[in-house]
Amino acid sequence: MVAVAIFCADPVLRCSLEQLPRDDPAVVIVGMVDHPSSLRELLNRNLIDVLLVDAPTRELPEYRAGRDQIALLVLLDGANTEETARVLSAGARAILDRSASRNEIVAAIKAAMAGLVVVPANLLVTLLPEAPLADDLLKADGAERARLTRRELEVLAAMADGASNKAIARRLGISFHTAKFHVAAILAKLDADSRTEAVAKGAQLGLVML
């Protein structure tokens, strides 16, 4: 049995996470909170194997202080390399996009419990540029590789409108570097050599309307 504590303020996502035991009876949710103070109380009261955190706050390292035995799994919205590196340095053992399915979250929980590190495949090339595994993952089945996150779909739609990286950043309220990262991730997932080709392939897959 794996005892999981969840910190999530999003009511919609909370409803989904509550169903995790249905996907794997070995996963037991010992508590779910939406406020930092409640999380501290939860961690102090229970023996926890995995802490699942949605949209981590700056207090993330504090929550794990003296609790190195707890595997930390973090859900990020459109994770980029810089944010992923920051969360990993804070002690996270698994990072998933917020759009991940419950099966993917359960798999990440099991992997973290086994001492493995889980990160989005599209970030491996920049996190571990010399790792052959990164290229192998990005060359995986085309349908799986083309599974874009919600943010990447928004960026792809902006690309279809002919928006530059600066225009994408303004439209979505993100930094220029984050917009540039998302564009690069989309090109990699769609195996495209240019923005035009990425938009064309996205349209063929039904990911964007032209």
Accessible surface in RSA format (square Angstrom, percent):
REM  Atomic radii and reference values for relative SASA: ProtOr
REM  Chains: A
REM  Algorithm: Lee & Richards
REM  Probe-radius: 1.40
REM  Slices: 20
REM RES _ NUM      All-atoms   Total-Side   Main-Chain    Non-polar    All polar
REM                ABS   REL    ABS   REL    ABS   REL    ABS   REL    ABS   REL
RES MET A   1   167.04  86.5 106.27  70.3  60.78 144.7  84.38  71.7  82.67 109.5
RES VAL A   2    19.71  13.0  19.71  17.8   0.00   0.0  19.71  17.1   0.00   0.0
RES ALA A   3    18.50  17.0  17.29  26.7   1.20   2.7  17.61  24.8   0.88   2.3
RES VAL A   4     0.00   0.0   0.00   0.0   0.00   0.0   0.00   0.0   0.00   0.0
RES ALA A   5     0.00   0.0   0.00   0.0   0.00   0.0   0.00   0.0   0.00   0.0
RES ILE A   6     0.00   0.0   0.00   0.0   0.00   0.0   0.00   0.0   0.00   0.0
RES PHE A   7    12.54   6.3  12.53   7.8   0.00   0.0  12.53   7.6   0.00   0.0
RES CYS A   8     0.89   0.7   0.00   0.0   0.89   2.1   0.89   2.2   0.00   0.0
RES ALA A   9    71.55  65.8  51.18  79.0  20.37  46.3  51.39  72.4  20.17  53.4
RES ASP A  10    43.78  30.7  37.78  37.6   6.00  14.2  15.58  36.7  28.20  28.1
RES PRO A  11    93.86  68.4  91.43  83.3   2.43   8.8  92.93  76.7   0.93   5.8
RES VAL A  12   120.07  79.0 114.59 103.7   5.48  13.2 118.01 102.5   2.05   5.6
RES LEU A  13    22.92  12.8  21.08  15.1   1.84   4.6  22.74  16.0   0.18   0.5
RES ARG A  14    53.51  22.5  53.51  27.3   0.00   0.0   5.45   7.5  48.06  29.1
RES CYS A  15    77.71  58.8  75.44  84.1   2.27   5.3  25.11  63.6  52.61  56.7
RES SER A  16    40.00  33.8  34.28  45.7   5.72  13.2  25.00  53.2  15.00  21.0
RES LEU A  17     0.35   0.2   0.35   0.3   0.00   0.0   0.35   0.2   0.00   0.0
RES GLU A  18    90.96  52.2  75.71  57.3  15.25  36.3  20.96  40.5  70.00  57.2
RES GLN A  19    49.15  27.5  48.89  35.7   0.25   0.6  15.15  32.2  34.00  25.8
RES LEU A  20     0.00   0.0   0.00   0.0   0.00   0.0   0.00   0.0   0.00   0.0
RES PRO A  21    43.86  32.0  39.11  35.7   4.75  17.3  39.35  32.5   4.50  28.0
RES ARG A  22   196.80  82.6 160.73  81.9  36.07  85.9  55.45  75.8 141.36  85.7
RES ASP A  23    54.11  37.9  20.57  20.5  33.53  79.3   6.31  14.9  47.80  47.7
RES ASP A  24    16.86  11.8  15.96  15.9   0.90   2.1   4.44  10.5  12.42  12.4
RES PRO A  25   109.89  80.1  99.01  90.3  10.88  39.5 102.56  84.7   7.33  45.6
RES ALA A  26    36.81  33.8  33.65  51.9   3.17   7.2  35.46  49.9   1.36   3.6
RES VAL A  27     1.89   1.2   0.88   0.8   1.01   2.4   0.88   0.8   1.01   2.7
RES VAL A  28    55.41  36.5  53.69  48.6   1.72   4.1  55.41  48.1   0.00   0.0
RES ILE A  29    43.65  24.8  19.58  14.6  24.07  58.0  19.58  14.1  24.07  65.3
RES VAL A  30    51.20  33.7  22.49  20.4  28.71  69.2  29.85  25.9  21.35  57.9
RES GLY A  31    16.76  20.7   0.00   N/A  16.76  20.7  16.75  46.0   0.01   0.0
RES MET A  32    36.70  19.0  12.15   8.0  24.56  58.5  12.09  10.3  24.62  32.6
RES VAL A  33    24.37  16.0  20.15  18.2   4.22  10.2  24.37  21.2   0.00   0.0
RES ASP A  34    80.30  56.3  66.75  66.4  13.55  32.0   5.09  12.0  75.21  75.0
RES HIS A  35    98.49  53.8  98.49  68.5   0.00   0.0  68.73  70.8  29.76  34.6
RES PRO A  36    35.60  25.9  35.60  32.4   0.00   0.0  35.60  29.4   0.00   0.0
RES SER A  37    50.89  43.0  48.59  64.9   2.30   5.3  33.79  72.0  17.10  24.0
RES SER A  38    39.58  33.4  36.75  49.0   2.83   6.5  10.19  21.7  29.39  41.2
RES LEU A  39     0.00   0.0   0.00   0.0   0.00   0.0   0.00   0.0   0.00   0.0
RES ARG A  40    81.37  34.2  81.33  41.5   0.04   0.1  45.18  61.7  36.19  21.9
RES GLU A  41   100.80  57.9  97.65  73.9   3.15   7.5  32.27  62.4  68.53  56.0
RES LEU A  42     3.86   2.2   3.86   2.8   0.00   0.0   3.86   2.7   0.00   0.0
RES LEU A  43     9.62   5.4   0.58   0.4   9.04  22.7   0.58   0.4   9.04  24.3
RES ASN A  44   108.48  74.8  71.51  69.1  36.98  89.0  27.75  66.8  80.74  78.0
RES ARG A  45   166.67  70.0 128.69  65.6  37.99  90.4  70.89  96.9  95.78  58.1
RES ASN A  46    49.07  33.8  32.79  31.7  16.28  39.2   7.83  18.9  41.24  39.9
RES LEU A  47   171.93  95.8 157.92 113.0  14.02  35.2 160.07 112.4  11.87  31.9
RES ILE A  48    10.75   6.1   0.24   0.2  10.50  25.3   0.44   0.3  10.31  28.0
RES ASP A  49    45.32  31.7  42.64  42.4   2.68   6.3   2.63   6.2  42.69  42.6
RES VAL A  50     0.00   0.0   0.00   0.0   0.00   0.0   0.00   0.0   0.00   0.0
RES LEU A  51     0.86   0.5   0.86   0.6   0.00   0.0   0.86   0.6   0.00   0.0
RES LEU A  52     0.00   0.0   0.00   0.0   0.00   0.0   0.00   0.0   0.00   0.0
RES VAL A  53     0.38   0.2   0.38   0.3   0.00   0.0   0.38   0.3   0.00   0.0
RES ASP A  54    11.28   7.9   5.48   5.5   5.79  13.7   0.00   0.0  11.28  11.2
RES ALA A  55    59.34  54.6  47.62  73.5  11.71  26.6  52.26  73.6   7.07  18.7
RES PRO A  56    19.89  14.5   2.12   1.9  17.76  64.6   2.12   1.8  17.76 110.4
RES THR A  57    48.11  34.2  39.84  40.4   8.27  19.7  47.77  64.2   0.34   0.5
RES ARG A  58   222.91  93.6 199.51 101.7  23.41  55.7  76.38 104.4 146.54  88.8
RES GLU A  59    66.13  38.0  62.78  47.5   3.34   8.0  18.54  35.9  47.58  38.9
RES LEU A  60     0.93   0.5   0.93   0.7   0.00   0.0   0.93   0.7   0.00   0.0
RES PRO A  61    74.95  54.6  66.31  60.4   8.63  31.4  68.22  56.3   6.72  41.8
RES GLU A  62    92.46  53.1  79.86  60.4  12.60  30.0  43.00  83.2  49.46  40.4
RES TYR A  63     1.72   0.8   0.00   0.0   1.72   4.5   1.48   1.1   0.25   0.3
RES ARG A  64    27.83  11.7  26.52  13.5   1.31   3.1   3.78   5.2  24.05  14.6
RES ALA A  65    67.83  62.4  46.53  71.8  21.29  48.4  56.84  80.0  10.99  29.1
RES GLY A  66    79.76  98.4   0.00   N/A  79.76  98.4  41.34 113.4  38.42  86.0
RES ARG A  67    45.62  19.2  45.62  23.3   0.00   0.0  12.35  16.9  33.27  20.2
RES ASP A  68   108.87  76.3  97.94  97.5  10.94  25.9  35.11  82.6  73.76  73.6
RES GLN A  69   132.01  73.8 101.99  74.5  30.02  71.5  69.63 148.2  62.38  47.3
RES ILE A  70     5.77   3.3   5.77   4.3   0.00   0.0   5.77   4.2   0.00   0.0
RES ALA A  71     1.14   1.0   0.75   1.2   0.39   0.9   1.14   1.6   0.00   0.0
RES LEU A  72     0.23   0.1   0.00   0.0   0.23   0.6   0.02   0.0   0.21   0.6
RES LEU A  73     0.03   0.0   0.03   0.0   0.00   0.0   0.03   0.0   0.00   0.0
RES VAL A  74     0.00   0.0   0.00   0.0   0.00   0.0   0.00   0.0   0.00   0.0
RES LEU A  75     0.41   0.2   0.41   0.3   0.00   0.0   0.41   0.3   0.00   0.0
RES LEU A  76     2.27   1.3   1.98   1.4   0.29   0.7   2.27   1.6   0.00   0.0
RES ASP A  77    69.96  49.0  49.81  49.6  20.15  47.6  18.98  44.7  50.97  50.8
RES GLY A  78     7.23   8.9   0.00   N/A   7.23   8.9   2.61   7.2   4.62  10.4
RES ALA A  79    10.29   9.5   2.23   3.4   8.05  18.3   2.23   3.1   8.05  21.3
RES ASN A  80    25.85  17.8  25.85  25.0   0.00   0.0   5.40  13.0  20.45  19.8
RES THR A  81    35.62  25.3  35.14  35.6   0.48   1.1  34.57  46.4   1.05   1.6
RES GLU A  82   145.01  83.3 134.61 101.8  10.41  24.8  54.91 106.2  90.10  73.6
RES GLU A  83    50.82  29.2  48.22  36.5   2.60   6.2  14.11  27.3  36.72  30.0
RES THR A  84     0.00   0.0   0.00   0.0   0.00   0.0   0.00   0.0   0.00   0.0
RES ALA A  85    45.13  41.5  39.06  60.3   6.07  13.8  41.06  57.8   4.07  10.8
RES ARG A  86   111.08  46.6 104.11  53.1   6.97  16.6  70.02  95.7  41.06  24.9
RES VAL A  87     0.00   0.0   0.00   0.0   0.00   0.0   0.00   0.0   0.00   0.0
RES LEU A  88    51.96  28.9  38.66  27.7  13.30  33.4  38.97  27.4  13.00  35.0
RES SER A  89    98.26  83.0  54.55  72.8  43.71 100.7  53.12 113.1  45.14  63.2
RES ALA A  90    18.35  16.9   5.89   9.1  12.47  28.4  13.18  18.6   5.17  13.7
RES GLY A  91    28.32  34.9   0.00   N/A  28.32  34.9  20.45  56.1   7.87  17.6
RES ALA A  92     8.12   7.5   0.00   0.0   8.12  18.5   0.00   0.0   8.12  21.5
RES ARG A  93    66.33  27.9  64.92  33.1   1.41   3.4   9.44  12.9  56.90  34.5
RES ALA A  94     0.00   0.0   0.00   0.0   0.00   0.0   0.00   0.0   0.00   0.0
RES ILE A  95     0.00   0.0   0.00   0.0   0.00   0.0   0.00   0.0   0.00   0.0
RES LEU A  96    23.25  12.9  22.79  16.3   0.45   1.1  23.25  16.3   0.00   0.0
RES ASP A  97    21.58  15.1  18.46  18.4   3.12   7.4  14.44  34.0   7.14   7.1
RES ARG A  98    46.69  19.6  34.73  17.7  11.96  28.5   7.74  10.6  38.95  23.6
RES SER A  99    51.81  43.8  27.16  36.2  24.65  56.8  32.30  68.8  19.51  27.3
RES ALA A 100    16.94  15.6   4.04   6.2  12.90  29.3   5.03   7.1  11.91  31.5
RES SER A 101    50.68  42.8  40.86  54.5   9.82  22.6  45.42  96.7   5.27   7.4
RES ARG A 102    82.24  34.5  77.93  39.7   4.31  10.3  10.40  14.2  71.84  43.5
RES ASN A 103   102.48  70.7  95.64  92.4   6.84  16.5  25.87  62.3  76.61  74.0
RES GLU A 104    58.30  33.5  52.88  40.0   5.42  12.9  33.95  65.7  24.36  19.9
RES ILE A 105     4.38   2.5   4.38   3.3   0.00   0.0   4.38   3.2   0.00   0.0
RES VAL A 106    10.86   7.1  10.86   9.8   0.00   0.0  10.86   9.4   0.00   0.0
RES ALA A 107    58.54  53.8  49.50  76.4   9.05  20.6  54.05  76.1   4.49  11.9
RES ALA A 108     3.18   2.9   0.83   1.3   2.36   5.4   2.80   3.9   0.38   1.0
RES ILE A 109     0.01   0.0   0.01   0.0   0.00   0.0   0.01   0.0   0.00   0.0
RES LYS A 110   104.00  50.7  97.16  59.6   6.84  16.3  56.88  51.2  47.12  50.2
RES ALA A 111    19.98  18.4  14.82  22.9   5.16  11.7  19.55  27.5   0.43   1.1
RES ALA A 112     0.11   0.1   0.11   0.2   0.00   0.0   0.11   0.2   0.00   0.0
RES MET A 113    81.39  42.1  55.46  36.7  25.93  61.7  52.19  44.4  29.20  38.7
RES ALA A 114    74.88  68.8  36.61  56.5  38.27  87.1  49.49  69.7  25.39  67.3
RES GLY A 115    52.67  65.0   0.00   N/A  52.67  65.0  24.20  66.4  28.47  63.8
RES LEU A 116   106.51  59.3 104.41  74.7   2.10   5.3 106.51  74.8   0.00   0.0
RES VAL A 117    97.86  64.4  69.24  62.7  28.62  69.0  69.24  60.2  28.62  77.6
RES VAL A 118    32.05  21.1  29.14  26.4   2.91   7.0  32.05  27.9   0.00   0.0
RES VAL A 119    27.43  18.1  11.48  10.4  15.95  38.4  11.61  10.1  15.82  42.9
RES PRO A 120    27.26  19.9  17.35  15.8   9.92  36.0  27.26  22.5   0.00   0.0
RES ALA A 121    41.05  37.7  33.15  51.2   7.90  18.0  33.77  47.6   7.28  19.3
RES ASN A 122    26.08  18.0  13.23  12.8  12.85  30.9   1.57   3.8  24.51  23.7
RES LEU A 123     0.63   0.4   0.63   0.5   0.00   0.0   0.63   0.4   0.00   0.0
RES LEU A 124    15.72   8.8  15.72  11.2   0.00   0.0  15.72  11.0   0.00   0.0
RES VAL A 125    56.08  36.9  54.52  49.4   1.56   3.7  54.91  47.7   1.16   3.2
RES THR A 126    77.33  55.0  54.70  55.4  22.63  53.9  59.07  79.3  18.25  27.6
RES LEU A 127    41.05  22.9  19.38  13.9  21.67  54.5  21.49  15.1  19.56  52.6
RES LEU A 128    95.70  53.3  92.91  66.5   2.79   7.0  95.70  67.2   0.00   0.0
RES PRO A 129    92.80  67.6  65.61  59.8  27.20  98.9  66.19  54.6  26.61 165.4
RES GLU A 130   156.34  89.8 133.56 101.0  22.78  54.2  65.64 127.0  90.70  74.1
RES ALA A 131    28.73  26.4  20.57  31.7   8.17  18.6  25.32  35.7   3.41   9.0
RES PRO A 132   104.49  76.2  97.59  89.0   6.90  25.1 104.09  85.9   0.40   2.5
RES LEU A 133   107.10  59.6 104.17  74.5   2.93   7.4 105.51  74.1   1.59   4.3
RES ALA A 134     2.47   2.3   2.36   3.6   0.12   0.3   2.36   3.3   0.12   0.3
RES ASP A 135    72.11  50.5  71.28  70.9   0.83   2.0  10.00  23.5  62.11  61.9
RES ASP A 136    91.18  63.9  79.33  79.0  11.85  28.0  23.74  55.9  67.45  67.3
RES LEU A 137    68.93  38.4  61.69  44.1   7.24  18.2  62.53  43.9   6.40  17.2
RES LEU A 138    32.02  17.8  26.51  19.0   5.51  13.9  26.75  18.8   5.27  14.2
RES LYS A 139   162.57  79.3 133.27  81.8  29.31  69.8  86.30  77.7  76.28  81.2
RES ALA A 140    42.96  39.5  29.26  45.2  13.70  31.2  40.37  56.9   2.59   6.9
RES ASP A 141    98.67  69.1  79.95  79.6  18.71  44.2  42.61 100.3  56.06  55.9
RES GLY A 142    35.72  44.1   0.00   N/A  35.72  44.1  23.57  64.7  12.15  27.2
RES ALA A 143    80.95  74.4  58.22  89.8  22.73  51.7  64.07  90.2  16.87  44.7
RES GLU A 144   104.84  60.2  96.04  72.7   8.81  21.0  44.39  85.9  60.45  49.4
RES ARG A 145    43.50  18.3  32.67  16.7  10.84  25.8  15.85  21.7  27.65  16.8
RES ALA A 146     9.23   8.5   7.16  11.0   2.07   4.7   7.52  10.6   1.70   4.5
RES ARG A 147   109.27  45.9  95.94  48.9  13.34  31.8  45.98  62.8  63.30  38.4
RES LEU A 148    17.00   9.5   0.00   0.0  17.00  42.7   0.18   0.1  16.82  45.3
RES THR A 149    20.00  14.2  18.91  19.2   1.09   2.6  19.66  26.4   0.35   0.5
RES ARG A 150   124.52  52.3 120.69  61.5   3.83   9.1  57.71  78.9  66.81  40.5
RES ARG A 151    54.93  23.1  53.23  27.1   1.70   4.0   3.60   4.9  51.33  31.1
RES GLU A 152     4.25   2.4   4.25   3.2   0.00   0.0   0.27   0.5   3.98   3.2
RES LEU A 153    64.01  35.6  60.52  43.3   3.49   8.8  60.82  42.7   3.19   8.6
RES GLU A 154    69.20  39.7  62.13  47.0   7.07  16.8  28.94  56.0  40.25  32.9
RES VAL A 155     0.00   0.0   0.00   0.0   0.00   0.0   0.00   0.0   0.00   0.0
RES LEU A 156     0.00   0.0   0.00   0.0   0.00   0.0   0.00   0.0   0.00   0.0
RES ALA A 157    42.32  38.9  40.60  62.6   1.72   3.9  40.83  57.5   1.49   4.0
RES ALA A 158     0.00   0.0   0.00   0.0   0.00   0.0   0.00   0.0   0.00   0.0
RES MET A 159    10.20   5.3   0.24   0.2   9.96  23.7   0.67   0.6   9.53  12.6
RES ALA A 160    30.21  27.8   2.77   4.3  27.45  62.4   3.57   5.0  26.64  70.6
RES ASP A 161   101.56  71.1  64.92  64.6  36.64  86.6  21.29  50.1  80.27  80.1
RES GLY A 162    66.69  82.2   0.00   N/A  66.69  82.2  35.22  96.6  31.47  70.5
RES ALA A 163    13.64  12.5   4.01   6.2   9.64  21.9  11.47  16.2   2.17   5.7
RES SER A 164    62.81  53.1  54.57  72.8   8.24  19.0  49.78 106.0  13.03  18.3
RES ASN A 165    28.12  19.4  25.28  24.4   2.83   6.8   3.75   9.0  24.37  23.6
RES LYS A 166   134.60  65.7 132.71  81.4   1.89   4.5  75.58  68.0  59.02  62.9
RES ALA A 167    27.46  25.2  24.04  37.1   3.41   7.8  24.59  34.6   2.86   7.6
RES ILE A 168     0.00   0.0   0.00   0.0   0.00   0.0   0.00   0.0   0.00   0.0
RES ALA A 169     9.21   8.5   7.96  12.3   1.25   2.8   8.21  11.6   1.00   2.7
RES ARG A 170   179.66  75.4 150.37  76.7  29.29  69.7  80.93 110.6  98.72  59.8
RES ARG A 171   128.99  54.2  92.22  47.0  36.78  87.6  51.02  69.7  77.98  47.3
RES LEU A 172    35.67  19.9  17.22  12.3  18.45  46.4  22.25  15.6  13.41  36.1
RES GLY A 173    69.91  86.2   0.00   N/A  69.91  86.2  37.28 102.3  32.62  73.1
RES ILE A 174    34.45  19.6  15.94  11.9  18.51  44.6  24.54  17.7   9.92  26.9
RES SER A 175    61.12  51.6  45.33  60.5  15.79  36.4  50.06 106.6  11.07  15.5
RES PHE A 176    78.50  39.3  72.70  45.0   5.80  15.1  72.70  44.1   5.80  16.6
RES HIS A 177   138.96  75.9 133.27  92.6   5.68  14.5  92.79  95.6  46.17  53.7
RES THR A 178    24.80  17.6  22.62  22.9   2.18   5.2  10.63  14.3  14.17  21.4
RES ALA A 179     0.00   0.0   0.00   0.0   0.00   0.0   0.00   0.0   0.00   0.0
RES LYS A 180   115.38  56.3 114.11  70.0   1.26   3.0  59.27  53.4  56.10  59.8
RES PHE A 181    33.40  16.7  27.56  17.1   5.84  15.2  33.16  20.1   0.25   0.7
RES HIS A 182     3.70   2.0   3.70   2.6   0.00   0.0   1.41   1.5   2.28   2.7
RES VAL A 183    10.64   7.0  10.64   9.6   0.00   0.0  10.64   9.2   0.00   0.0
RES ALA A 184    57.50  52.9  48.37  74.7   9.12  20.8  52.57  74.0   4.92  13.0
RES ALA A 185     5.70   5.2   0.46   0.7   5.24  11.9   5.38   7.6   0.31   0.8
RES ILE A 186     0.00   0.0   0.00   0.0   0.00   0.0   0.00   0.0   0.00   0.0
RES LEU A 187    36.21  20.2  35.32  25.3   0.88   2.2  35.53  24.9   0.68   1.8
RES ALA A 188    40.94  37.6  23.99  37.0  16.95  38.6  35.69  50.3   5.26  13.9
RES LYS A 189    21.03  10.3  20.54  12.6   0.49   1.2  12.09  10.9   8.94   9.5
RES LEU A 190     7.27   4.0   0.43   0.3   6.84  17.2   3.51   2.5   3.76  10.1
RES ASP A 191    92.40  64.7  83.63  83.2   8.76  20.7  10.83  25.5  81.56  81.3
RES ALA A 192    10.77   9.9   0.00   0.0  10.77  24.5   0.02   0.0  10.75  28.5
RES ASP A 193   135.26  94.7 104.17 103.7  31.08  73.5  33.40  78.6 101.86 101.6
RES SER A 194    50.16  42.4  45.49  60.7   4.67  10.8  40.65  86.6   9.52  13.3
RES ARG A 195    77.29  32.5  74.86  38.2   2.43   5.8  53.80  73.5  23.49  14.2
RES THR A 196   111.55  79.3 104.52 106.0   7.03  16.8  72.85  97.8  38.71  58.5
RES GLU A 197    56.96  32.7  52.82  40.0   4.14   9.9  27.50  53.2  29.46  24.1
RES ALA A 198     0.00   0.0   0.00   0.0   0.00   0.0   0.00   0.0   0.00   0.0
RES VAL A 199    16.43  10.8  16.43  14.9   0.00   0.0  16.43  14.3   0.00   0.0
RES ALA A 200    43.02  39.6  39.11  60.4   3.91   8.9  41.67  58.7   1.35   3.6
RES LYS A 201    59.42  29.0  59.27  36.4   0.15   0.3  39.31  35.4  20.11  21.4
RES GLY A 202     0.00   0.0   0.00   N/A   0.00   0.0   0.00   0.0   0.00   0.0
RES ALA A 203    31.60  29.1  14.66  22.6  16.95  38.5  14.98  21.1  16.63  44.0
RES GLN A 204   151.63  84.8 110.85  81.0  40.79  97.1  45.35  96.5 106.28  80.6
RES LEU A 205    99.19  55.2  70.18  50.2  29.01  72.9  75.47  53.0  23.72  63.8
RES GLY A 206    65.06  80.2   0.00   N/A  65.06  80.2  31.82  87.3  33.24  74.4
RES LEU A 207    52.45  29.2  34.04  24.4  18.41  46.3  37.11  26.1  15.34  41.3
RES VAL A 208    16.22  10.7   4.55   4.1  11.68  28.1  11.46  10.0   4.76  12.9
RES MET A 209   177.10  91.7 157.35 104.1  19.76  47.0 124.68 106.0  52.42  69.4
RES LEU A 210   145.98  81.3  73.21  52.4  72.77 182.9 105.19  73.9  40.79 109.8
END  Absolute sums over single chains surface
CHAIN  1 A    10776.4       8509.7       2266.6       6140.2       4636.1
END  Absolute sums over all chains
TOTAL         10776.4       8509.7       2266.6       6140.2       4636.1
